[in-house]
């Protein structure tokens, strides 16, 4: 019923307004709701779904369910207090950068409803890591919390400067014991800071340079690398092999945004009228799923895979899990289906596990035939 109300009444009204404004509105309202126990309890009553079959321990972290909020929505840590009540099993803040960046020129967000996609052109909009850490101020956590770190969106003369910027963020974040895991976002396609660089992080040499520098920082929490989407399986596996030599890399997130506007998942009229930026949602799904399968097939348990892209239903999440993802992240599905969809997905996952004879979700990981 809640999902129906959202899709038939609330969403049509929200979609009359610019996506940037609606996003800001919900960050403010979510922050407000999270301040009061009454509102959190009310949200839990309508949205939260728990099931023991969804509980798992991954890289030493306990998750009540595998569905997390991906980086790119709560980039300045406004929703720490409310997201557990909505039903998420974990939550990534960011992507956060060392220095503040106001974001690319508006519009930074757009909607492609027929394509079930969002246009994204934020370019690592961030208030800066120091301000985010002050804002968090050791607030109580109910679910695992991660921090996505990327390079400040500014021009660099050489890749070493970009690496130093990322390392400065990690050094600052590592002084805090607040975060359960880190994400290293090397794959945002909306940046101005990589255009003139000879070496880049999507190439084995560039990624190796970055990970080598990070290896000296003593990273003592799980680290996941958010990977490019539109790389061939061969190129992706080469990048994974570079990461394989660094034991502090726990896994990968597959994947980031679609750039190719000829992707067959796009509605032709929508994509022709889309502005500057790249795309989330269903156009990412097929490629992401294939990359998950390829990496899991080669590395099995060496890397934990977080599946991200095109998750709208429990069946969508379950396919990624069967292909080799242990955890799932989403944003676009929540925006189109409503926040109640988080609980619905968890409920559907529990049903699918039971149907297939699994007692726990970890048994289903990599079971795709």
VMD Tcl script that draws the C-alpha trace (Angstrom):
set ca {
  {0.00 0.00 0.00}
  {2.79 2.47 0.93}
  {4.62 1.70 -2.30}
  {1.41 2.22 -4.28}
  {0.76 5.59 -2.62}
  {4.31 6.67 -3.39}
  {4.19 5.60 -7.05}
  {0.68 6.88 -7.83}
  {0.53 10.07 -5.77}
  {3.80 11.20 -4.19}
  {6.23 10.46 -7.01}
  {4.21 12.22 -9.75}
  {4.18 15.36 -7.60}
  {7.89 15.12 -6.78}
  {8.76 14.62 -10.43}
  {7.20 17.99 -11.26}
  {10.14 19.66 -9.53}
  {13.86 19.69 -10.48}
  {15.64 16.55 -9.29}
  {18.36 18.58 -7.56}
  {15.77 20.38 -5.42}
  {13.94 17.18 -4.52}
  {17.18 15.49 -3.50}
  {18.10 18.41 -1.23}
  {14.59 18.41 0.25}
  {14.76 14.73 1.18}
  {18.22 15.07 2.70}
  {16.87 17.80 4.98}
  {13.68 15.91 5.84}
  {15.60 12.69 6.45}
  {17.98 14.48 8.77}
  {15.03 15.94 10.67}
  {13.21 12.61 11.01}
  {16.36 11.00 12.33}
  {16.53 13.34 15.30}
  {13.49 11.94 17.09}
  {12.86 8.46 18.45}
  {9.14 8.75 17.70}
  {9.63 9.42 14.00}
  {12.28 6.71 13.71}
  {10.00 4.18 15.38}
  {7.14 5.14 13.07}
  {9.31 4.74 9.98}
  {10.52 1.34 11.23}
  {6.95 0.17 11.71}
  {6.07 0.82 8.07}
  {9.37 0.12 6.30}
  {11.66 -2.27 8.17}
  {11.72 -5.99 7.37}
  {13.97 -8.37 9.27}
  {14.70 -12.01 8.58}
  {17.42 -14.19 10.06}
  {18.23 -15.69 6.67}
  {19.51 -12.28 5.53}
  {21.96 -11.83 8.41}
  {25.63 -12.36 7.62}
  {29.14 -11.52 8.74}
  {31.27 -10.14 5.92}
  {34.95 -9.20 6.38}
  {34.37 -9.10 10.13}
  {31.30 -6.83 9.95}
  {27.81 -7.95 10.97}
  {25.03 -7.07 8.52}
  {21.33 -7.54 9.32}
  {20.61 -7.60 5.59}
  {22.63 -7.20 2.37}
  {20.94 -4.06 0.99}
  {22.93 -0.84 1.37}
  {22.64 2.75 0.24}
  {25.30 3.44 -2.39}
  {27.61 6.42 -2.39}
  {26.19 9.36 -4.29}
  {23.04 10.03 -2.30}
  {24.09 10.94 1.25}
  {27.30 12.68 0.25}
  {27.48 14.97 3.31}
  {26.30 12.55 6.04}
  {22.76 13.82 6.59}
  {21.00 10.44 6.87}
  {22.98 8.43 9.42}
  {20.16 8.48 11.97}
  {17.20 7.63 9.72}
  {18.43 5.06 7.18}
  {18.44 2.09 9.62}
  {14.73 2.70 10.19}
  {14.08 2.68 6.44}
  {15.51 -0.84 6.32}
  {19.01 -0.54 4.90}
  {21.58 -3.04 6.15}
  {24.49 -0.65 5.63}
  {25.14 2.86 4.40}
  {27.95 4.63 2.55}
  {28.59 8.34 3.02}
  {30.05 10.26 0.12}
  {31.79 10.28 -2.14}
  {33.74 12.72 0.08}
  {36.80 14.62 -1.11}
  {39.71 16.18 0.76}
  {38.82 19.72 -0.29}
  {35.29 21.12 -0.73}
  {33.73 21.17 -4.19}
  {30.38 22.80 -4.93}
  {29.57 20.37 -7.70}
  {29.35 20.69 -11.45}
  {27.03 23.31 -12.96}
  {23.33 22.53 -12.47}
  {21.42 20.50 -13.28}
  {23.48 17.85 -11.50}
  {20.61 15.36 -11.57}
  {17.93 14.39 -14.06}
  {15.33 11.67 -14.59}
  {14.77 9.20 -17.40}
  {11.61 7.39 -16.21}
  {11.09 5.21 -19.29}
  {14.71 4.07 -19.06}
  {14.49 3.61 -15.27}
  {17.61 5.70 -15.00}
  {18.94 8.88 -13.43}
  {21.26 11.37 -15.08}
  {24.11 12.17 -12.68}
  {26.57 15.03 -13.08}
  {27.64 15.98 -9.55}
  {31.36 15.49 -10.05}
  {32.04 14.62 -6.40}
  {30.00 17.42 -4.87}
  {31.32 17.52 -1.29}
  {31.56 19.86 1.68}
  {35.07 18.44 2.24}
  {36.19 15.65 4.53}
  {37.04 17.82 7.54}
  {33.55 19.35 7.57}
  {31.92 15.93 7.16}
  {33.89 14.50 10.09}
  {32.90 17.45 12.29}
  {29.28 17.02 11.24}
  {29.23 13.33 12.14}
  {30.57 14.05 15.62}
  {30.49 10.40 16.72}
  {26.75 10.00 16.20}
  {25.38 6.63 17.28}
  {25.38 3.98 14.55}
  {22.76 1.27 14.15}
  {24.10 -0.28 10.95}
  {27.58 -0.55 9.40}
  {28.73 2.78 8.05}
  {31.25 3.33 5.28}
  {33.05 6.31 3.81}
  {33.59 6.66 0.07}
  {36.73 8.66 -0.74}
  {37.58 10.21 -4.09}
  {39.95 12.82 -5.44}
  {39.00 16.48 -5.13}
  {37.52 17.60 -8.45}
  {40.21 20.05 -9.48}
  {42.82 20.06 -12.26}
  {46.03 18.11 -11.61}
  {49.28 18.39 -13.55}
  {50.24 14.78 -12.86}
  {48.73 11.70 -11.31}
  {51.02 11.89 -8.27}
  {49.21 15.06 -7.15}
  {45.87 13.29 -7.44}
  {47.22 10.35 -5.43}
  {48.47 12.69 -2.69}
  {45.00 14.24 -2.45}
  {43.37 10.83 -1.94}
  {46.03 9.77 0.57}
  {45.46 12.96 2.58}
  {41.78 12.01 2.90}
  {42.62 8.49 4.04}
  {45.12 9.76 6.58}
  {42.47 12.05 8.05}
  {39.73 9.39 8.01}
  {41.96 6.72 9.55}
  {42.35 8.85 12.67}
  {38.67 8.21 13.32}
  {37.44 4.80 14.47}
  {33.90 5.64 13.41}
  {33.78 3.99 9.98}
  {33.39 0.25 9.52}
  {34.74 0.19 5.96}
  {36.09 2.44 3.24}
  {35.33 2.77 -0.45}
  {37.86 4.06 -2.94}
  {35.99 5.68 -5.81}
  {38.30 5.62 -8.82}
  {35.56 5.51 -11.43}
  {33.37 8.62 -11.34}
  {32.95 9.65 -15.01}
  {31.87 13.23 -14.20}
  {35.24 14.70 -13.20}
  {37.31 17.49 -14.71}
  {40.48 16.39 -12.93}
  {41.49 13.49 -15.16}
  {41.16 14.95 -18.63}
  {44.79 15.93 -19.15}
  {46.55 13.23 -17.14}
  {48.86 10.78 -18.86}
  {48.27 8.03 -16.29}
  {44.81 7.27 -14.91}
  {43.32 4.99 -12.30}
  {41.45 2.93 -14.90}
  {44.77 1.61 -16.15}
  {46.95 -0.96 -14.35}
  {49.91 1.41 -13.98}
  {47.84 4.24 -12.51}
  {45.89 1.98 -10.16}
  {49.11 0.33 -9.04}
  {50.65 3.72 -8.23}
  {47.64 4.65 -6.12}
  {47.41 1.36 -4.22}
  {51.16 1.33 -3.61}
  {50.97 4.75 -1.94}
  {47.92 3.73 0.08}
  {49.70 0.58 1.25}
  {51.96 2.70 3.45}
  {49.06 4.22 5.39}
  {48.18 1.16 7.46}
  {44.56 0.89 6.32}
  {43.06 -1.34 9.00}
  {39.47 -1.60 7.84}
  {37.95 -3.29 4.79}
  {38.51 -1.34 1.59}
  {36.33 -1.72 -1.51}
  {37.26 -0.22 -4.86}
  {34.37 1.19 -6.88}
  {35.09 0.08 -10.43}
  {34.41 1.39 -13.90}
  {31.40 -0.02 -15.70}
  {32.30 0.20 -19.36}
  {35.55 -1.71 -19.29}
  {35.89 -5.01 -21.07}
  {36.06 -8.10 -18.88}
  {39.71 -8.46 -19.86}
  {40.56 -4.89 -18.82}
  {38.58 -5.24 -15.60}
  {40.36 -8.45 -14.67}
  {43.72 -6.76 -15.28}
  {42.77 -4.06 -12.79}
  {41.59 -6.71 -10.34}
  {44.93 -8.48 -10.68}
  {46.72 -5.28 -9.70}
  {44.52 -5.05 -6.60}
  {45.11 -8.72 -5.85}
  {48.69 -7.98 -4.81}
  {47.49 -5.64 -2.05}
  {45.98 -7.55 0.84}
  {44.30 -4.47 2.32}
  {41.93 -4.43 -0.68}
  {38.91 -6.46 0.48}
  {36.83 -6.29 -2.65}
  {35.14 -4.34 -5.42}
  {31.92 -2.52 -6.12}
  {30.50 -3.24 -9.57}
  {29.87 -0.73 -10.89}
  {29.67 2.98 -11.55}
  {27.69 4.93 -14.18}
  {27.00 4.31 -17.88}
  {28.53 6.78 -20.33}
  {27.58 5.09 -23.62}
  {24.34 6.67 -24.82}
  {23.83 3.95 -27.41}
  {23.12 1.48 -24.60}
  {20.00 -0.43 -25.72}
  {18.36 -0.07 -22.29}
  {17.78 3.64 -22.92}
  {14.53 4.98 -24.25}
  {15.57 6.65 -27.50}
  {13.68 9.91 -26.98}
  {14.82 10.27 -23.37}
  {18.48 9.77 -24.13}
  {18.38 12.16 -27.08}
  {17.05 14.89 -24.80}
  {19.31 14.13 -21.83}
  {21.77 16.80 -20.75}
  {25.38 16.59 -19.65}
  {26.22 13.69 -17.37}
  {26.14 9.92 -17.12}
  {23.55 7.39 -16.07}
  {22.52 5.01 -13.32}
  {19.79 2.39 -13.01}
  {18.69 -0.22 -15.52}
  {21.14 0.74 -18.31}
  {23.96 -0.38 -15.98}
  {22.42 -3.71 -14.98}
  {23.44 -6.15 -17.69}
  {27.06 -4.99 -17.88}
  {27.40 -4.93 -14.09}
  {26.02 -8.45 -13.76}
  {28.44 -9.78 -16.37}
  {31.40 -8.17 -14.60}
  {30.31 -9.64 -11.26}
  {30.20 -13.10 -12.83}
  {33.61 -12.74 -14.45}
  {35.38 -11.50 -11.34}
  {33.72 -14.02 -9.03}
  {34.57 -16.86 -11.40}
  {38.27 -15.96 -11.30}
  {38.74 -14.91 -7.70}
  {35.95 -16.62 -5.71}
  {36.41 -15.73 -2.03}
  {39.54 -13.62 -2.46}
  {37.41 -10.55 -3.03}
  {34.04 -9.55 -1.61}
  {31.87 -8.16 -4.39}
  {29.25 -5.49 -3.80}
  {26.72 -5.43 -6.63}
  {25.42 -2.00 -7.61}
  {23.32 -0.99 -10.59}
  {19.75 -1.54 -11.70}
  {18.41 -3.01 -8.46}
  {14.66 -2.35 -8.33}
  {13.33 -5.64 -6.94}
  {14.35 -8.60 -4.83}
  {14.84 -10.61 -8.02}
  {17.30 -7.98 -9.30}
  {19.30 -8.18 -6.09}
  {19.13 -11.98 -6.03}
  {20.59 -12.28 -9.52}
  {23.61 -10.24 -8.48}
  {24.01 -12.40 -5.39}
  {23.82 -15.62 -7.39}
  {26.41 -14.23 -9.80}
  {28.83 -13.62 -6.94}
  {27.88 -10.44 -5.05}
  {27.80 -10.78 -1.27}
  {26.30 -7.34 -0.68}
  {24.07 -5.05 -2.75}
  {23.87 -1.27 -3.09}
  {21.19 0.89 -4.64}
  {19.88 4.43 -5.12}
  {17.87 4.65 -8.34}
  {15.45 1.85 -7.46}
  {14.61 3.62 -4.21}
  {13.87 6.87 -6.03}
  {11.55 5.25 -8.58}
  {9.88 2.68 -6.32}
  {9.93 4.58 -3.02}
  {11.71 4.02 0.30}
  {9.38 1.16 1.23}
  {11.04 -0.84 -1.56}
  {14.05 -1.51 0.68}
  {11.93 -3.60 3.02}
  {10.13 -5.17 0.06}
  {13.42 -6.26 -1.49}
  {14.54 -7.84 1.76}
  {11.21 -9.62 2.07}
  {11.46 -10.90 -1.51}
  {15.04 -12.05 -0.93}
  {14.03 -14.08 2.09}
  {11.26 -15.72 0.05}
  {13.62 -16.50 -2.84}
  {16.18 -18.03 -0.47}
  {13.56 -20.25 1.10}
  {12.25 -21.30 -2.31}
  {15.77 -22.38 -3.36}
  {16.40 -24.22 -0.10}
  {18.98 -21.85 1.37}
  {18.99 -21.17 5.10}
  {21.26 -18.14 4.80}
  {22.01 -15.67 2.05}
  {25.73 -16.49 1.99}
  {24.83 -19.95 0.65}
  {23.40 -18.34 -2.50}
  {26.47 -16.28 -3.36}
  {27.94 -17.48 -6.66}
  {25.28 -20.15 -7.21}
  {24.32 -18.84 -10.67}
  {24.27 -21.55 -13.31}
}
mol new
graphics top color blue
foreach p $ca { graphics top sphere $p radius 0.5 }
foreach p [lrange $ca 0 end-1] q [lrange $ca 1 end] { graphics top cylinder $p $q radius 0.2 }
display resetview
